[in-house]
């Protein structure tokens, strides 16, 4: 059985921030066997658009972050990018209060820009939403805006490079 290599997290992010009281506390892991990143999240009822249905903006945000984090599948956990363009397709309502699997994959990564995709999968295996996104390197003024505590959290939650690389090698051709 493969070990889950979890990606770094933040203090303030509303998806993964451990110090943010409204954060969903999402944790993503690298699935090297399938060449994708994954998470499972239960969207709380407080984030509904209609009773029992997740708000479309929350669905898009979860897909955006998950697909965007796929560029770190190569274990370069400082290869952060931001979204330039996001296209989300809603196939069916995404329910609140149930485990939803979200996956992200890299289509193309040139280093400065990347094309990624994501899927939101319901407990019955059907896909409720997908996304395609174009990413670019984080502008220096934003990246340099991280304070010392945020940088420390990111670095402290990075997996061991040796462990991550060893796990990835198991699935390289």
N, C-alpha and C positions, 0 to 999 in steps of 0.2 A: 504494500500500500504506500502511496506517495504521501510525502509530508506537504501540508498546505503552507505555502510561502505567502504570508500576508503582506500587503503593500503598506507603506507608511501612512500615518494619519495626521490630522491637524488638531489644533486646539479650538479654533473658532468656526470652522466650516459648519454649515447647518446640515450637511449630510454626514460627516464623519467626526466633527469636532467634539473631543471628549469634555471640554469645558463649556460648551454651548448648551444651555439648558433645554433648548428646543431641537437639538441635533437628533437625527435618526440613529446616530452611532453606527453607521454602515462600515463594514470591513470588507475589503476586496482581497481576493487571493489569486495568484497566478496558477492557472491550470495549464501546465506545460504539455501535458499529453494531448489536449485539444487545441493548444496554441491560442488560448483566450484567457481573459480574466473573468472572474465570476463573483457574485455576491447573492445572498438571499436576504430579502428585507420584507418586513410586514409594514405596509403603509397604514399609519393609524387613521382612524375615522375622522380625526380633527383635520386631516388634509384632503377631505373629499370635495368634489365639485358638486355632486349630488349624493344624497345619502347612499352609503355603501359603495360609491364609485370614486376612485382616486381622481383628483383634479389633474387635468391634462398638463398643466405646468409642472406639477410634481413628477409626473411620468416622464416628461421631456428632460427635466433636470437629472433624474436618476439615470436615464439613458445617456445623456450628455457626459456626465461624470464617469460612468462606467466605460463607455466607449473611449473617452479621452484618456483614461488611465491605462488602456491597452498598450500604449506606447512604452510603458514601463515593463512590459512582459519580458524584455530582453535583460532584465535585472539592473538596468541603469535607472535607479530610483530618483535621480536628479534630472531625468529627461522629461520634465514637466512641460506641457503645452497648454494653450488656451484655444477656445473655439472661435473660429472666424465665421463659420457657417454651419448651421444645424438644420437638418430636415427630418422631421418626425412624422411617422405614419401611424395613425391610430387604427388598429384593425378591429378591436372590440373593447368594451369597457374593461378597465383594470380595477378589480375589487379592492377594497380596503379590508384590513383585518385578517388577511391570509398570507402565507409565505409566497413571495414572488421571486423567481430566479431571474437575475439580470446578467447578461454576458456581453463582453466587448471584445472586438477583434480589430487588428490592424490590417488594412487593405494595402496601404503603401506608406512608407516612412522614408523621407529623403534626409531627415535630420533637422531641416529648418521647417518643413511642413509635413503633415501626415493626413491620410484619409483613413477614417475608422468607421466601424459600424457597431450597432448594438441591437439586442433583442430583449424583450421583457416576456418571460414565460410563466404562464399560470400553472397552478398545481395540477391541472389535467393535461399539461403538456402543450396546450395551444399558445400561440404567440398573440399577445394583446397589443403590442406596439413595437416598432422598429425605428432605428435612426441611422442616418449617414451624416458624417460630420467632416469638415475640413479644419485642421488644427494648425497652429503656428507656434513658434517659440514664444515664451512669455517675455513681454517687454521688460527690459532691465529695470525701469522705474517701478514696476509692480513687484518683480522678484526681489529687488533690493528693499522693498517696503516691509518685508517680513521682519518682525522684531526678533530679539534674541530668544525669547521663550518659544515662539512659533518654530523657528529654525531648530532649536533643541528638540522639540517634540518630533518634528519630521525625522531628524537624525536618530533619535532614540527609538523610534518605531520602525526604522528600516530593518529588514531582515539581515542576518549575517550574510555577507557577500559570498562567503565560501559555501554556506549551506544552500543558498539560492542557486548558485552556479552548479553545484553538484546535482541538485534536483533537476535543473534544466537539462543538464547533459544526459540524463536518463532517457530523454525523449528526442534528442537530436538525431537526425539520420546519420 
